[in-house]
Amino acid sequence: MIDMAPDVKAALLTVCNDVVFHWPESFARKPCISYFEMHNGEYDHADDGEYMTEIHFTVDIWARTGAEASALASAAAKAMRAIGFSRQNAYDLRDESGLRRKNMLFKTIR
């Protein structure tokens, strides 16, 4: 099992200085990015051990406007690509807080 959370957080901190695990406790500071690992599973094995791991992370961009969310999402996707992840999908959501939210799923195989 590979722990990519420290690498993901470090990459996202190059995009926004407010990066939190899972869900923002407060939306007072905007914009912000939240992230969490969704999947960490054995992709392949050899010699009775895990050889490759498939890892998925969810990244949410929280912003005041759609334009701000899109710009941060593009930068976050570039940062995640730099550490070996590919974006699998992205959704535009309107949160109950009134903020714009861009939800993205990233995947890598290590």
N, C-alpha and C positions, 0 to 999 in steps of 0.2 A: 504494500500500500504506500502510495506516495502522497505527501502532504504539500499541496501547492498553495495553500492559503496565504503563507507569508509572501510568496512571489506575486500572487494576485493583488494583495493589498498594496505592496510596494509599487506595482505597475499602475494601479488606480490612483495612488497618491501623486503620480506625475501629472494627472489630469485635473484633480480637485483636491484641495487640502482638507476636506471633510469627508472621510471614508469610514464607514461603520459596518460592523458585522450584522448581518441579517436584516434588521429593520431600524430605522432612525427612532431614537427615543423621543426626540423633539424635532419638529419641523421649523424651529425658530431660525436655524442657520440654513440658508438656501444659497446656492444649490448644494446638494450632497449626493454621495454615491453609497449604496449599500450592496453587499455581496454575501453569498454563502455557497458552500459546496452542496450540490444536489445529488451527485452520484460519484462513487469511487469504487469501481469494480474491476475484477480480474478480466482482462481482455484476452490474454493468451498465457499459457504456461509451458514450461519445459523443465526437464529434470526434476520433477516433483515440486516445482516452485513457480510462483507468479513471475512471468517474463515481461508482460506488458500490462499497463493499467489504463483504463478509460476513465477520464475525469470530466465532470460537467460542473460548471459554476453558473449561477444566476447573478446577474448584475443589474441593479435598478438605478436609474438616474432620476433624481428628484429636482425639479426646477420650477421657476415661476411661469415660464412661457414655453410653448412648443419649440420655438426657435432655439432657446437656451438648452432645452433637453436634447434636441437633435445635434447641436454642436458638441455638447459634452459626450453624447453617445458615440459620435464619430471618433472623437479623441480616445474614448475608452476602448473602442473596438481596435484602434491602432495599437494602443498600449498592450492589449491582450494578445494581439497577433505577434507582437514583439517577444512575448514569452511562450509562444508556441500554441496558442489557442485559436480556434476558428469559430466565428459567430454562426450559430445554427438557426437562430430566428431572433426577431425583435418585434415588440408590440408597443403601440402608443396607448397609454391608459390615462384616464382622468381619475385621480384619487379623490376620496371623500373629503380630504383636507383642502381640495381646490387646487392642489399642485398638479403640474404635468409630470407624468411618470413614463419613462421609457424602460421597458423590461426586456432584457436580452439574455439569451442562453449561449454559453460558450463551451466548446468541447476540445479536449486534447487526448492523445494517446501517447503514453510514455513507456 
